[in-house]
Amino acid sequence: LGYLVQMDDLSKQRGDRAAHLLLALAHPARIRLVQLLAQSGEGTLTMLAPLVRLDMPSVSRHLRQLVGQGLLEPRRQGKQIYYRLANDVATDVLRLLLSSRLVEPHTPPATRAQP
């Protein structure tokens, strides 16, 4: 199969990281959380849950996933945990995706009327 391109270890690692990043963002609530934190700078679970219209356990789970992928940084202050973007990676990916035609609503092609 000479036509297949060989992938070196670095390319595989980058591909794996890209897949994990996309999986981390592969939920509307997580996309919204990233957008909210990009706008506000940081927020707590109790601040963010009503804004994404989910219960606190669900939002907590989404925040943990984003932290686990290195997209958010938690900061404890007393009993509260404040979350903020760890870097620009998530916002860069979202900006690219949301500006593309890939996220435009799909309209099926018009069908011709039968004579």
N, C-alpha and C positions, 0 to 999 in steps of 0.2 A: 504494500500500500504506500508507494512512494509519493503519492500526491498529498498525503496527510502531513501537516506541519508538525514537527517535533516541538514540544513545549518544554522549556527548561524549568528548573525548580522555582526560579524567581517568578516566572510567568504564571506557574501553577499557584504559587502563594498569593499573587496579586488577584488571580481569578477567584480563588477561594475567598479572599477578603472581600472582593466585590460582591460575591454571592451572599455572604453573611450580612454585608451592609444593606443590600437590597431586601433581604429577608427581614432585617430589623425594621425597615421602613414599610414593609408590606402590609400595613393595616391603616385604615383611614384615621383611627384615633392616634396612632403614633405619628403619622404625618402632621396631624393637627397639633399635637403636643410640641413637635419640633418647631412648627410655625409660631405657636404662641410664645415659646421660649426665645425664639429669634427676635420677636417683637418686644417682649417684656424684659429680657435679660435673665430673669430667674423667677421661679415660682415654687410653691409648695403643693403637695397633694391636695390639700383643702382648697387652694386657690384654683388649681387646674381642673379638678373633677367637674365642677359645674360648667366650665367653659367647653369641655368636650362632651358634655351631656352623658356621662357614664358614672356608674357608682364608684366609690372610692377603691374597693378591692380590684376592680378591673383596671382603673387608671394606675394603681400601684403596680400591678403586673406589667402593664405597658412601660411604665417608667423603669422598672427593673430590667426589662429586655433592652431598653435603650442604653442604660448604664452598663449592662453586661457586654454590649458591643462597642463600648468606648465612645458613644455619641453624646452621653450626658455625664456630668460630674455632680455628685451629691455633696452637699455641704450641710453639716449638722450645726444648728444653732438652738441650744436648749433642747426642747422636745421636738422641734420642727426640723425637717430635712428640706433644704432648698435645692432645687435642680437647676442647672444651667447647661448650655451647650458646651461640650468639651473642646470643640474646634469647629471649623467651617465645613467639615466634610458633609454632614447631613444637609445643611442648607444649600451647599453647592449642588448636591445630587438632586434635591427637590427642585431647585431653580431650573436645572437642566430638564428634568422630567416635565415639570409643569409648564415650561415654555415650549415644549415640543407638540407636534400634532398628534402624538401618541395618546394624549389624554383628552383630546377633544371628543365630545359625544359622538358615538358611532351612529351613522344614519345608513340604513341599508340602501343598496342601489335601487333605483326605481325600476319596476317591472313594466314591460310593455303589455298593453291591453291585447288580449287575444281577439282576432277578427271574428 
